[in-house]
Amino acid sequence: HKPKRCLPIQCSGVGGALPCSPLLFHPNAKGSQIVMDIAQKTVKRQASFCNAITFSNRPIALYEQVRLKITKKQCCWSGALRLGFTAKDPSRINPDNLPKYACPDLVSQSGFWAKALPEEFANEGNVIAFWVDKKGRVFYRINESSPMLFFSGVRTAEPLWALIDVYGLTRGVQLLESEIVPPDCLRPRSFTTVRSSSLRREADDSRLSVSLCDLNLQQEDGAASSSTCPIPQNSLNSQQSSLLPSALESDLHFHQLRGAHIKTLDEQTVARSEHSREERTLVFTNRPLRTGETVFIKVTKSSPARSGSLSYGVTSCDPSVLRPSDLPYNPEALVDRKEFWAVCRVPTPLQSSDILGFLVNQEGEIILSHNGTNVGMQVCVDNSRPLWMFFGLHGAVTQLRILGSTHLGDQRATSSPSSPSSSPHTPSALGSGISDPVLNGGLCSAAFCRTTPSSPVSLPKSPTFPSGQGQWSDECSICYENMVDTVIYACGHMCLCYTCGLKLKKMSNACCPICRRQIKDIIKTYRST
């Protein structure tokens, strides 16, 4: 069937007299976080996830499509654009009295109707059109898709202005030229009918369009229940905003290379498909990390029935040169490759909504934070080359999302005092003092960390220091009491006493305090004089 073209705006439309003036955003009635361009066609939310309610500058005619293009998406939040209508003239609304949310704050007031756009449709570049018919039913369509019933109950006997809440995932929108939809131009179907065939999400994905704040609007939507979204999106975002910086960069997402048992939900979200105990679940970032960059990851789904934690690491290997068959079941097997690989595991159990931060600072330390709490330095890496980050979705972690990243030029002053740091008296190849954490199991046992050198043949050279730092200390770099008398095999570093060397060797995944290579043996030495 040939699609029927929608009619351009006329000075008199289906719903009666229609202004010839272009459709713009109202210049004054807007949330505190909204920034508007001079032409009143584009708005953007400055920060946070809310306080971004906007209105049209004139009433909307019946069957007039309000057309929006999503210009900016910020993946760290839940929920998306809220769309609807109001019978209240925005010129008479005091901007200071606007609530944070259209749903449920505004829709609980008389004369306001709105509902959340499904997150699946809130992608950059999508064009959303919505309109109201003479029966008070609101429909919407994405790009050139079939129209879908959104909600109903709008009073059409009085003038209606468009209500647009730039919420959550949606960071910026642009108003396009509006169009009239003749009553016989489109044959709307039920929203719930279209959803099953239109969405690319799997049926078991609970992140649907309806949140608890929208339950009072489910008239034609039928089957949705409060169990669809156990935590209201407003509350979830409020909790999350306290754990994240006010502004996140959104250019970091997952690489297209992934393990055989990983499915991609979108560029920032991956999920593990239940297969068996041996699962290939590795995923990589699409670009190398920058020095001083903090990457924020959110566990969006977890399975308490399974044990185990998230594994992660960095590598100098560009994921583009790998094939899915190169990715092993066990990430630790990667350290046998010729490239540089460092593999660790989050030391604490994770559950849904947990947020992790990974910082690679100037000294090559990877510092971990968990729900805003600094866990400390986990491993030292060679950050002189590009490093991609990777994750393994094991155990309880079944779905992972990249929220974004922040970048500061110099992280030296911002490293937490609780994480180990360098000192002139601590021998270190990468600027990390690791005396206490090694014996306490904080680096190489409880949170297992394994690294591989850049070359499988050449052994790393012992670190050299500027002449101002004096000669190598004769004190054991762990206990600082006994004299150094032990060589680590196979890296060759001589930095321990024999007593500490024996303790270190007995630990699982024991590694050298200097270069982080695996300890194969320790050799006691004797001086001739």
C-alpha positions as CSV (number, residue, x, y, z in Angstrom):
1,H,0.0,0.0,0.0
2,K,1.2,3.5,-0.8
3,P,1.5,5.6,2.4
4,K,-0.8,8.5,2.4
5,R,1.0,11.8,2.8
6,C,0.1,14.0,5.7
7,L,-1.2,17.4,4.9
8,P,0.8,20.6,5.6
9,I,-0.4,23.0,8.2
10,Q,-3.2,25.2,7.0
11,C,-4.8,28.3,8.6
12,S,-7.9,26.2,9.3
13,G,-7.5,22.6,10.2
14,V,-9.6,19.6,11.2
15,G,-9.9,20.8,14.8
16,G,-11.1,24.3,13.8
17,A,-9.0,27.5,13.4
18,L,-5.3,26.7,13.4
19,P,-2.7,29.4,13.8
20,C,-0.3,29.9,10.8
21,S,2.6,30.6,13.2
22,P,5.3,27.9,13.4
23,L,5.3,25.6,16.4
24,L,8.0,26.6,18.9
25,F,8.9,25.9,22.5
26,H,7.4,28.4,25.0
27,P,10.2,30.9,25.8
28,N,9.3,31.2,29.5
29,A,7.5,28.2,30.9
30,K,10.3,25.7,31.2
31,G,12.2,23.7,33.9
32,S,15.2,25.1,35.6
33,Q,17.6,22.7,33.8
34,I,16.4,23.6,30.3
35,V,18.6,25.6,27.9
36,M,16.8,26.9,24.8
37,D,18.3,28.2,21.5
38,I,17.4,31.7,20.2
39,A,15.0,30.2,17.6
40,Q,13.0,28.4,20.3
41,K,13.3,25.1,18.2
42,T,15.9,23.2,20.3
43,V,16.1,22.5,24.0
44,K,18.7,20.7,26.0
45,R,18.8,19.6,29.7
46,Q,22.0,21.0,31.3
47,A,22.5,18.4,34.1
48,S,20.7,15.9,36.3
49,F,17.8,13.8,34.9
50,C,14.8,16.0,35.7
51,N,13.6,19.7,36.0
52,A,13.3,19.8,32.2
53,I,9.5,20.3,31.5
54,T,8.7,22.4,28.4
55,F,5.6,23.5,26.6
56,S,4.6,24.6,23.1
57,N,4.2,28.3,22.4
58,R,0.7,28.0,21.0
59,P,-2.2,25.6,21.2
60,I,-2.1,22.4,19.2
61,A,-5.0,21.6,16.8
62,L,-6.7,18.2,16.7
63,Y,-4.8,15.8,14.5
64,E,-1.8,18.1,14.4
65,Q,1.4,16.1,14.7
66,V,3.9,17.5,17.1
67,R,7.2,16.3,15.6
68,L,10.4,16.0,17.7
69,K,13.8,14.9,16.8
70,I,16.0,13.4,19.6
71,T,19.3,15.3,19.4
72,K,21.1,14.0,22.5
73,K,20.9,10.8,24.6
74,Q,22.6,10.3,27.9
75,C,22.6,6.6,28.8
76,C,23.3,6.8,32.5
77,W,19.6,7.3,33.5
78,S,16.4,5.3,33.4
79,G,13.3,6.4,31.6
80,A,13.0,8.7,28.6
81,L,11.0,11.5,27.1
82,R,7.5,12.2,28.6
83,L,5.0,13.5,26.1
84,G,1.5,14.8,26.5
85,F,-0.9,17.8,26.5
86,T,-2.1,20.4,28.9
87,A,-5.2,22.6,29.0
88,K,-3.3,25.2,31.1
89,D,-1.9,28.2,29.2
90,P,1.9,28.0,29.7
91,S,2.0,31.8,29.7
92,R,0.1,31.7,33.0
93,I,2.4,29.0,34.5
94,N,5.1,30.3,36.9
95,P,8.4,28.5,35.9
96,D,9.4,28.5,39.6
97,N,6.4,26.5,40.4
98,L,7.0,23.7,37.9
99,P,7.7,20.4,39.5
100,K,10.7,18.1,38.8
101,Y,8.7,15.5,36.9
102,A,5.8,15.5,34.5
103,C,5.0,12.1,35.8
104,P,3.5,11.8,38.4
105,D,3.7,15.4,39.6
106,L,2.0,17.2,36.7
107,V,-0.4,14.4,35.6
108,S,-1.8,14.3,39.1
109,Q,-3.1,17.8,38.6
110,S,-6.2,18.6,36.6
111,G,-5.6,19.6,33.0
112,F,-2.4,17.7,32.4
113,W,-2.0,14.4,30.6
114,A,1.4,12.8,29.8
115,K,3.1,9.4,29.6
116,A,6.7,8.1,29.2
117,L,8.0,7.2,25.7
118,P,9.4,3.6,25.7
119,E,13.2,3.7,26.2
120,E,13.6,1.5,23.2
121,F,12.5,4.4,21.0
122,A,14.6,7.1,22.7
123,N,17.6,6.9,20.4
124,E,19.5,9.8,18.9
125,G,18.2,10.8,15.5
126,N,14.7,9.2,16.0
127,V,11.8,11.4,15.0
128,I,8.8,11.1,17.3
129,A,5.4,12.5,16.3
130,F,2.4,12.6,18.6
131,W,-1.1,14.0,18.3
132,V,-4.6,13.9,19.8
133,D,-7.8,13.1,18.0
134,K,-11.3,14.4,18.6
135,K,-12.1,11.5,21.0
136,G,-9.2,12.6,23.3
137,R,-7.0,9.7,22.3
138,V,-3.3,10.4,22.0
139,F,-1.2,8.5,19.4
140,Y,2.4,8.5,18.5
141,R,4.7,7.1,15.8
142,I,8.5,6.7,15.5
143,N,10.0,7.8,12.2
144,E,7.7,6.3,9.6
145,S,6.3,3.5,11.7
146,S,2.7,2.7,12.1
147,P,0.9,4.8,14.7
148,M,0.5,3.5,18.2
149,L,-2.1,4.3,20.8
150,F,-0.4,6.1,23.7
151,F,-3.1,6.9,26.1
152,S,-6.6,8.5,26.2
153,G,-8.8,10.7,28.3
154,V,-7.7,14.1,27.1
155,R,-10.4,16.8,27.2
156,T,-10.6,18.2,23.7
157,A,-13.3,20.8,24.2
158,E,-10.7,23.4,25.3
159,P,-7.4,24.5,23.7
160,L,-4.4,22.1,24.3
161,W,-0.7,22.9,24.4
162,A,2.0,20.3,23.9
163,L,3.8,19.1,27.1
164,I,7.3,17.7,26.6
165,D,9.5,16.6,29.5
166,V,13.1,16.1,28.5
167,Y,13.6,13.4,31.1
168,G,16.2,10.7,31.8
169,L,17.8,9.1,28.8
170,T,16.7,12.0,26.6
171,R,19.1,15.0,26.9
172,G,18.1,17.2,24.0
173,V,15.2,17.5,21.4
174,Q,14.5,19.6,18.4
175,L,11.0,20.7,17.2
176,L,10.3,20.0,13.6
177,E,7.6,21.4,11.3
178,S,4.2,20.1,12.4
179,E,1.8,18.4,10.1
180,I,-1.9,17.7,10.0
181,V,-3.1,14.1,10.1
182,P,-6.4,13.6,8.3
183,P,-8.7,11.3,10.3
184,D,-8.6,8.7,7.6
185,C,-4.8,9.0,6.9
186,L,-3.7,6.6,9.6
187,R,-5.2,3.5,11.0
188,P,-3.9,3.3,14.6
189,R,-3.4,0.0,16.3
190,S,-3.3,-0.7,20.0
191,F,0.1,0.2,21.6
192,T,0.3,-3.2,23.2
193,T,-0.4,-5.0,19.9
194,V,2.4,-3.2,18.1
195,R,4.9,-3.5,20.9
196,S,5.3,-7.2,20.5
197,S,6.3,-7.0,16.9
198,S,8.1,-3.6,16.8
199,L,10.4,-3.7,19.7
200,R,13.8,-5.4,19.4
201,R,13.9,-6.1,23.1
202,E,13.4,-9.7,24.2
203,A,10.1,-10.5,25.8
204,D,11.7,-11.1,29.2
205,D,13.2,-7.6,29.4
206,S,11.4,-5.7,32.1
207,R,12.6,-2.3,31.0
208,L,9.3,-1.3,29.3
209,S,7.8,2.1,28.9
210,V,5.4,2.0,31.9
211,S,6.8,3.1,35.2
212,L,4.8,3.3,38.5
213,C,4.2,7.0,37.9
214,D,2.2,6.1,34.8
215,L,-0.1,3.5,36.2
216,N,-3.0,5.9,36.5
217,L,-2.9,6.4,32.7
218,Q,-3.1,2.8,31.7
219,Q,-6.6,2.7,30.2
220,E,-6.1,1.0,26.9
221,D,-2.7,-0.5,27.7
222,G,-4.3,-3.3,29.7
223,A,-1.9,-5.9,30.9
224,A,0.8,-3.9,32.5
225,S,1.0,-4.2,36.3
226,S,3.0,-2.7,39.1
227,S,5.5,-5.6,38.9
228,T,6.7,-4.3,35.5
229,C,8.8,-1.7,37.2
230,P,9.3,-2.5,40.9
231,I,11.2,0.8,41.5
232,P,9.8,4.0,40.2
233,Q,12.2,5.6,37.7
234,N,12.2,8.9,39.5
235,S,13.3,7.3,42.7
236,L,15.9,5.1,40.9
237,N,17.4,8.1,39.1
238,S,17.4,10.2,42.3
239,Q,19.5,7.5,44.1
240,Q,21.8,7.2,41.1
241,S,22.4,10.9,40.8
242,S,24.0,11.0,44.2
243,L,26.6,8.4,43.0
244,L,27.5,10.0,39.7
245,P,29.2,13.3,38.6
246,S,26.8,16.0,37.3
247,A,28.1,15.6,33.7
248,L,29.1,12.4,32.0
249,E,30.6,11.9,28.5
250,S,28.6,9.5,26.5
251,D,31.0,8.5,23.7
252,L,32.1,5.3,25.4
253,H,30.1,2.2,24.5
254,F,30.7,-1.5,24.0
255,H,32.7,-2.8,21.0
256,Q,30.8,-5.0,18.5
257,L,33.1,-7.9,19.4
258,R,31.6,-10.0,22.2
259,G,31.5,-13.5,23.6
260,A,29.3,-16.1,22.1
261,H,26.9,-16.0,25.0
262,I,26.5,-12.2,25.1
263,K,23.7,-10.3,23.4
264,T,23.8,-6.6,22.7
265,L,20.7,-4.7,23.8
266,D,22.1,-1.3,22.6
267,E,25.5,0.3,22.3
268,Q,25.7,0.8,26.1
269,T,24.0,-2.3,27.3
270,V,24.9,-6.0,27.1
271,A,23.2,-9.1,28.7
272,R,24.4,-12.6,29.3
273,S,22.2,-15.4,27.7
274,E,21.7,-18.3,30.0
275,H,23.6,-21.2,28.5
276,S,25.6,-23.5,30.8
277,R,28.3,-23.2,33.4
278,E,31.0,-22.6,30.8
279,E,30.0,-19.3,29.1
280,R,31.9,-17.0,26.8
281,T,30.9,-13.6,28.2
282,L,33.7,-11.1,27.4
283,V,32.8,-7.6,26.2
284,F,35.2,-4.7,25.3
285,T,35.0,-0.9,25.2
286,N,34.8,0.6,21.7
287,R,37.9,2.8,22.3
288,P,41.0,2.9,24.5
289,L,40.7,4.6,27.9
290,R,42.3,7.9,28.5
291,T,44.7,8.5,31.3
292,G,42.8,10.1,34.1
293,E,39.4,8.9,32.8
294,T,36.9,7.3,35.1
295,V,34.5,4.8,33.5
296,F,31.1,4.2,35.3
297,I,29.4,0.9,34.9
298,K,26.0,-0.2,36.2
299,V,24.8,-3.7,37.0
300,T,21.3,-3.4,35.5
301,K,20.4,-7.1,36.2
302,S,21.7,-9.8,38.5
303,S,20.8,-13.3,39.4
304,P,21.1,-14.0,43.2
305,A,20.8,-17.7,42.5
306,R,24.3,-17.8,41.0
307,S,27.5,-17.0,42.7
308,G,30.5,-15.2,41.4
309,S,31.4,-11.7,40.6
310,L,32.3,-9.4,37.7
311,S,35.7,-9.9,36.1
312,Y,37.3,-6.9,34.4
313,G,40.7,-5.8,33.1
314,V,42.6,-3.8,30.5
315,T,44.5,-4.9,27.4
316,S,46.8,-3.4,24.7
317,C,45.1,-5.6,22.2
318,D,42.7,-3.8,19.8
319,P,39.4,-5.8,19.9
320,S,39.0,-5.2,16.2
321,V,41.8,-7.7,15.5
322,L,40.1,-10.5,17.6
323,R,37.5,-13.0,16.6
324,P,34.7,-14.3,18.9
325,S,36.4,-17.7,18.8
326,D,39.5,-16.1,20.3
327,L,37.6,-15.2,23.5
328,P,38.0,-18.0,26.1
329,Y,35.6,-19.2,28.8
330,N,38.0,-18.1,31.5
331,P,39.4,-14.6,31.2
332,E,42.6,-15.6,33.0
333,A,43.6,-17.6,29.9
334,L,44.1,-14.2,28.1
335,V,47.3,-13.6,30.0
336,D,49.0,-16.3,27.9
337,R,48.6,-14.1,24.8
338,K,51.5,-12.0,23.4
339,E,49.7,-8.7,24.1
340,F,49.5,-7.0,27.5
341,W,46.5,-8.2,29.5
342,A,45.6,-7.5,33.1
343,V,42.7,-9.5,34.5
344,C,41.0,-8.8,37.9
345,R,37.8,-9.5,39.6
346,V,35.6,-7.2,41.7
347,P,36.3,-8.3,45.3
348,T,32.7,-7.8,46.6
349,P,29.4,-9.4,45.5
350,L,27.3,-7.3,43.2
351,Q,23.6,-6.8,42.8
352,S,21.2,-4.9,40.5
353,S,21.6,-1.1,40.4
354,D,25.2,-1.3,41.8
355,I,27.5,1.3,40.1
356,L,31.2,0.7,39.7
357,G,33.8,3.3,38.8
358,F,37.2,2.4,37.2
359,L,40.0,5.0,37.1
360,V,43.3,4.6,35.4
361,N,45.5,7.4,36.8
362,Q,48.8,8.9,35.7
363,E,50.8,6.3,37.7
364,G,49.1,3.4,35.9
365,E,47.0,2.5,39.0
366,I,43.5,1.1,38.4
367,I,41.4,2.5,41.2
368,L,37.9,0.9,41.9
369,S,34.9,2.6,43.4
370,H,31.7,0.8,44.4
371,N,28.5,2.8,44.8
372,G,30.5,5.9,45.4
373,T,32.8,4.3,48.0
374,N,36.5,4.0,47.1
375,V,37.6,0.4,47.2
376,G,41.2,1.3,46.5
377,M,44.0,0.5,44.0
378,Q,43.4,-2.9,42.5
379,V,46.4,-3.4,40.1
380,C,49.1,-1.4,38.3
381,V,49.2,-1.5,34.5
382,D,51.5,-0.1,31.7
383,N,49.5,2.9,30.6
384,S,52.2,4.1,28.1
385,R,50.2,2.4,25.3
386,P,46.5,2.4,24.4
387,L,44.5,0.3,26.8
388,W,41.0,-1.1,26.1
389,M,38.8,-2.2,29.0
390,F,37.0,-5.5,29.0
391,F,34.4,-7.2,31.3
392,G,33.3,-10.8,31.9
393,L,29.7,-11.2,33.0
394,H,30.1,-14.1,35.4
395,G,28.1,-15.4,38.3
396,A,25.3,-13.1,39.5
397,V,25.9,-10.4,36.9
398,T,23.6,-10.9,34.0
399,Q,23.3,-7.4,32.5
400,L,25.7,-4.5,32.3
401,R,25.5,-1.0,31.1
402,I,28.1,1.7,30.5
403,L,26.8,4.9,32.1
404,G,29.5,7.2,30.7
405,S,32.8,8.6,31.8
406,T,34.6,11.6,33.1
407,H,38.0,12.8,32.3
408,L,40.4,15.0,34.3
409,G,43.8,16.1,33.1
410,D,45.7,15.1,36.2
411,Q,44.4,12.6,38.7
412,R,47.4,12.7,41.0
413,A,45.8,15.1,43.4
414,T,42.5,13.4,43.4
415,S,43.6,9.9,44.2
416,S,42.0,8.8,47.4
417,P,44.2,8.6,50.5
418,S,42.9,5.1,51.2
419,S,44.5,3.8,48.1
420,P,48.2,2.9,48.2
421,S,50.5,5.6,46.8
422,S,54.1,6.0,45.9
423,S,56.8,7.3,48.2
424,P,60.5,7.8,47.8
425,H,61.1,4.9,50.2
426,T,58.9,2.5,48.3
427,P,60.5,0.8,45.3
428,S,57.9,0.7,42.5
429,A,58.0,0.2,38.7
430,L,54.7,2.0,38.2
431,G,54.4,4.2,41.2
432,S,52.4,2.0,43.5
433,G,53.3,1.0,47.0
434,I,51.9,-2.5,47.6
435,S,53.4,-3.7,50.8
436,D,50.3,-4.2,53.0
437,P,47.7,-5.1,50.3
438,V,49.8,-8.0,49.1
439,L,50.0,-9.7,52.5
440,N,46.4,-8.9,53.2
441,G,45.3,-10.4,49.9
442,G,43.8,-7.2,48.6
443,L,45.5,-7.4,45.2
444,C,46.4,-10.9,44.2
445,S,44.3,-13.3,46.3
446,A,40.9,-11.9,47.3
447,A,40.3,-10.0,44.1
448,F,42.6,-12.0,41.9
449,C,44.8,-10.0,39.5
450,R,46.9,-11.5,36.7
451,T,48.9,-9.7,34.1
452,T,51.0,-10.7,31.2
453,P,54.1,-8.8,30.0
454,S,54.1,-7.1,26.6
455,S,56.3,-9.8,25.2
456,P,56.4,-13.6,25.9
457,V,60.1,-13.8,25.4
458,S,61.9,-10.8,26.8
459,L,61.9,-10.4,30.6
460,P,61.2,-7.0,32.0
461,K,64.2,-5.0,33.1
462,S,64.5,-4.0,36.7
463,P,63.3,-0.4,37.3
464,T,65.8,2.4,37.3
465,F,65.4,5.5,39.4
466,P,66.7,9.1,39.0
467,S,70.0,9.7,40.8
468,G,68.3,11.9,43.3
469,Q,66.6,9.0,44.9
470,G,69.8,7.2,45.9
471,Q,70.6,3.5,45.8
472,W,68.1,0.7,45.9
473,S,66.9,0.1,49.5
474,D,68.2,-3.0,51.3
475,E,65.0,-3.3,53.2
476,C,62.3,-5.8,52.2
477,S,59.6,-4.0,50.3
478,I,56.9,-5.8,52.3
479,C,57.9,-5.9,55.9
480,Y,60.5,-3.1,55.9
481,E,62.4,-4.9,58.6
482,N,64.5,-7.7,57.2
483,M,67.2,-7.4,54.6
484,V,66.5,-8.2,50.9
485,D,67.9,-11.7,50.2
486,T,65.4,-13.2,47.8
487,V,65.0,-13.2,44.0
488,I,61.7,-13.7,42.3
489,Y,61.6,-16.1,39.4
490,A,61.0,-15.6,36.5
491,C,60.9,-11.8,36.5
492,G,64.3,-11.5,38.4
493,H,63.3,-8.7,40.8
494,M,65.2,-8.8,44.1
495,C,63.0,-6.9,46.6
496,L,61.9,-9.3,49.4
497,C,63.2,-11.1,52.4
498,Y,63.0,-14.9,52.3
499,T,60.2,-14.9,55.0
500,C,57.9,-12.6,53.1
501,G,58.8,-14.3,49.9
502,L,57.5,-17.7,51.2
503,K,54.3,-16.1,52.4
504,L,53.7,-14.4,49.1
505,K,54.5,-17.5,47.1
506,K,51.8,-19.5,49.0
507,M,49.1,-17.1,48.0
508,S,46.8,-18.0,45.1
509,N,47.7,-16.0,41.9
510,A,50.8,-14.6,43.7
511,C,52.5,-11.9,41.7
512,C,55.6,-9.8,41.9
513,P,55.2,-6.5,43.9
514,I,57.2,-4.7,41.3
515,C,56.0,-5.8,37.8
516,R,52.9,-7.9,38.7
517,R,54.2,-11.0,36.8
518,Q,53.2,-14.3,38.2
519,I,55.6,-15.8,40.8
520,K,56.8,-19.2,39.7
521,D,59.4,-19.6,42.5
522,I,61.6,-17.7,44.9
523,I,65.3,-18.1,45.2
524,K,67.2,-17.2,48.4
525,T,70.6,-15.5,47.8
526,Y,73.7,-15.3,49.9
527,R,76.3,-12.5,49.9
528,S,80.0,-13.3,49.7
529,T,81.0,-10.7,52.2
